[in-house]
């Protein structure tokens, strides 16, 4: 897992499309043994899990929709990534994201 996290850190320096394409290809084919795949390491929490965390008093914040390298995006795309993420979380969790 440590090696994969280091790899993912390096992938973030790539252009977003190239990074996403590589991760998608690897996720489908790379086995880490014991039925674990790259997608298992990079998987996000489900909405149900996030609702449970919220109910337990944990604040859920927003960052982006597709986890791009924001420095590589145009301003309009950066704003869309940030605002859509926030709105979706607010809708799913029925509370404001501040």
C-alpha positions in Angstrom: 0.0 0.0 0.0 2.8 2.4 0.8 4.3 1.8 -2.7 1.0 2.4 -4.3 0.5 5.6 -2.4 3.9 6.8 -3.6 3.0 5.9 -7.2 -0.3 7.8 -6.9 1.6 10.8 -5.6 3.8 10.7 -8.7 0.7 10.3 -11.0 -0.7 13.5 -9.7 2.0 15.4 -11.4 0.8 14.1 -14.8 -1.8 15.9 -16.9 -5.2 14.9 -15.6 -6.4 13.0 -18.7 -3.1 11.0 -18.9 -3.3 10.2 -15.1 -6.9 9.1 -15.3 -6.3 6.9 -18.3 -3.3 5.1 -16.6 -5.2 4.6 -13.4 -8.2 3.2 -15.2 -6.1 0.7 -17.1 -4.1 -0.3 -14.1 -7.1 -0.6 -11.8 -8.6 -3.2 -14.1 -5.5 -5.3 -14.5 -3.1 -4.9 -11.5 -3.5 -7.5 -8.8 -1.8 -6.9 -5.5 -2.4 -10.5 -4.2 -5.1 -11.8 -2.0 -7.8 -10.4 -4.4 -6.7 -6.8 -3.7 -6.5 -4.5 -6.7 -5.4 -0.9 -7.3 -9.0 0.2 -7.2 -9.3 -1.1 -3.6 -6.5 1.3 -2.5 -8.0 4.3 -4.3 -11.7 3.7 -3.6 -13.7 6.5 -2.1 -16.2 6.2 0.8 -19.8 5.5 -0.2 -22.6 8.0 0.5 -23.9 5.6 3.2 -20.5 5.6 4.9 -20.3 9.4 4.7 -23.8 9.8 6.2 -22.8 7.5 9.0 -19.7 9.6 9.7 -21.8 12.7 9.6 -24.3 11.2 12.1 -21.4 10.4 14.4 -20.4 14.1 14.4 -17.6 14.0 11.9 -17.6 17.0 9.5 -17.3 16.1 5.9 -15.7 18.7 3.7 -15.4 19.2 -0.1 -12.4 19.3 -2.4 -13.1 18.2 -6.0 -15.3 16.0 -8.1 -12.7 13.9 -10.0 -9.5 14.7 -8.1 -7.6 16.5 -10.8 -4.4 18.4 -10.3 -6.1 21.8 -10.0 -2.9 23.6 -11.1 -3.3 22.0 -14.5 -6.9 23.2 -15.0 -8.3 26.4 -16.5 -9.9 28.7 -14.0 -13.5 27.8 -15.1 -12.7 24.1 -14.8 -11.2 24.6 -11.3 -14.3 26.4 -10.1 -16.6 23.8 -11.5 -14.6 21.0 -9.8 -14.8 22.8 -6.5 -18.4 24.0 -6.6 -20.0 20.8 -8.0 -18.2 18.8 -5.3 -19.5 21.0 -2.6 -23.1 21.1 -3.9 -23.2 17.3 -4.4 -22.0 16.7 -0.8 -24.6 19.2 0.5 -27.3 17.5 -1.4 -26.3 13.9 -0.3 -25.7 14.8 3.3 -28.5 17.3 3.7 -26.3 19.9 5.4 -24.2 22.8 4.4 -20.5 22.4 3.6 -18.7 25.4 4.9 
